[in-house]
Amino acid sequence: MLRFLRFPFSPDAGLLLIRLWFGGLMLVLHGSGKLLHFTSYQGEFIDFLGLGQTASLALAVFGEVVLAGLLVVGLFTRFAALGLVITMAVAFFIGHSGALQGDNSGELAFLYLGAYVVLLIAGSGRFSLDAWLRSRASNNPS
């Protein structure tokens, strides 16, 4: 096969695309808004763990900002994906009552959940800080 066709069709390129797409969109479209308007979300956010609305919102912001940022760069990818799987499972099953249709549809949370499960299983791929750190550690045995 032609050498130039390998990169676009590699599993590592696919994992990079999933990380950038779903991590970046989570960060920009969901996490940043909650972070910037934290006080306005406090009174209306779901208290899913019995910790209070503020603590629940802070956990969601941590997931949607910090963990999504880690996914984008591919650092601690499985840890970040696990946290985002939990965040999206709570959003889908509790916030949207597991509904995929109707007025309270959790379809978007369900799609994010699926992407994060893939990253939890597959990891970050070759184009990530995780892979770069692994290669440095294997090339520099102490």
Secondary structure, DSSP 4 states (H G I P E B T S, - for coil): --GGGTTTTSHHHHHHHHIIIIIHHIIIIIIHHHHHTHHHHHTTS--SSSS-HHHHHHHHHIIIIIIHHHHHHTSSHHHHHHHHHHHHHHIIIIISTT-SSSTT--HHHHHHHHHHHHHHHH-S-SSSHHHHHHHHHHHS--
